[in-house]
Amino acid sequence: MAAAEGAVIACHTKDEFDAQMAKAYEAGKLVIIDFMTSWCHGCQEIAPVYAEYAKKYPAAVFLKVNTEELEEVADFYKIDGMPTFVFIKNGETLETIEGPEKDEILDAIKKYIGTPALASA
């Protein structure tokens, strides 16, 4: 999993998603899931910001799920708008943020994992 730290991990199958969730659960890490679609303007707008957060906060696992590819996962989390960000730790959903709300997303990251690890700028 170390190779994925600091990156957004796109899950294209239910098996990939389940494997990433299991690894994060085992490691006790916060998981942030970006539920998106390729045609969603807000999703495209927030994607580079989300990728920056992934680099800045390697203590969390940043997943990306295309709701058209993984309807089953989107249905499980009751996703009805895009983008939607779901924060999960130890199997518990902590918070859900709907829309490309970069400040709200950042505030939630800080709330659940604190300040970023010291890294080169």
N, C-alpha and C positions, 0 to 999 in steps of 0.2 A: 504494500500500500504506500510505502514511502515515495515511490515514483509519482504517485498521484497527488501528493501534498503540494499545495500551492497552485493547483489547477482545477478547472471545472471538468467534471467527469460526466460525459454524455452517456446516458443509459438508453440503449436501443431495444433491449429485450427485457422481459420480466425477470429472467434469470440474472442478467447483469445487474438490474436494480436490486434484486434480493441479495445478491452477493455483496454489493457495496454497502447495503444497509447492515448486513450481518457483520462485516468487517468493522464498520463504524461502531456498532453496538458493542462488539468485543473490546474495542479500544476505548470505549466510554466517551467517544467524540460526539460533538454537536454535529447534526446533519442539517444542511439547508438545501431544500429541493426547489429548483426553479421550474415550475410547470409553465410551458410555453408552446407556441406553434410557430411555424416558419413564416406565416403570413401576418402575424401580429406586430403592428408598428411599435407598441410599447415594449414588447419582448425584445425587438431588435435594438431599441433605444437603451434598454437597461443591460444588455448582454456584456458590453465592454466594461461597465461599472462592476457588474457581478464578477467578471474575470479578475478585475483589480482587487476586489475584496478577497477572492480566493488566494491571490498571491500574498496579500497583506496579513491574512489570518489562517495560516496553515494548520492551526489547532482544530479547525472545523473541516468537515467534508462537504464540498460544494457539488451537488448533483444537478444535472439538467435533464428534464424529462419532457419530450414532445408528446403532448396529450393525444395527438392523432396516432402516434406509434404505440403508446402505452395507455390506451383508454381504461384498461382494468386498474392501473395504478392511480390514474386521475380520478376515477370513480371512487376508489377506496378512500381517497383523501377529500372527496366531495368538492372537487375543483369545478367551478362554473364560470370563471373569468380568467383572462390571461393578461399579463403574467401573474401568477400567484406563487408566493414564497412560503414554504412550510418549514418551520424550525422544529426539529425532533432530537431528543436526547434520551437514551436508554429506553427506546420504544414508546416514549410519551411525546405527543404533540404539544409543544410549548406555546407556539404562536403561529398565526397565519396572517400574511400581509398580501393584500390584493392590489395590483397595479405597480407601475414602475417607480415606486416610492423609495428612491435611493437613500434618503436620510433616515426614513423609518427602518429600512433594512439594516443600515449601518448601526443604528441605535440598538436594534435587537441583537445583532452580532456582539456588540460590546456588552450588552446586558448578560448574555449567556456565556461568553468566553473571556471577557475583559479586553485589555489593550493588546495590540499585536505583539508578537515576539520581536525582540530586537533583531533587526535585519538591516542589511545595507539598502540604502534608498534607491 
